[in-house]
Amino acid sequence: AWSRESMAAELADRHGYYLVATPLDDPARIDGYAGLRAPHGADQADIQTLAVVESARRRGLGRVLLTTLLGEARQRGAHEVFLEVRADNPGAQALYASAGFEAIAVRP
């Protein structure tokens, strides 16, 4: 959903932290990725994106990516982490709820 320019700016930003998940037997294939915006010392961080390809879902990869982002946010000093999730993505909603995220608002 991001333009090439937006993603390039995110990856270059010093406050960003991005992960790419590839299988050991095929490192050229991307199974998932995730990104965090967390300025060092800030109380809050934002999960910018988290995606897992359909063929790699339901195996724990999303949880590993999420847990890693949350650990990085803590290391940078964040006490709160926010994210947005689409209303038509119950799998992601369930993952975030199981990690302790709570709904605070719904955008129209």
C-alpha positions, 0 to 999 in steps of 0.5 A: 500500500506504500509508494516506492518513494514512501518506502525508500524514505522509511528505510532510510530514516534513522528512527526506523527499524525494518526486518525482512524474513527469508527462508534459509533454503531460499534467501532470495524469497521474502516471506515477510517484513515488518517495520517500526518507527521509534526515535531513541528515547521517545515514550512512544513507537509506531509499528509501520507495517507487518506483512507475511505472504499467504504461503507462510502464514499460520506458522508463527512468522508474524508473531516473531516479527511482532515480538522482535519489533516490540523488543526493539521499541523497548530497547529504544525507550518506548513504553507505548507502541501503536499500530493501525490494522485494517478492519477486514484483517481478522488474522492480524487483529487476533495476532495483535490482541494476543500480544496485548494490543487494545483497540483505541479508535476506529477510523471511518 
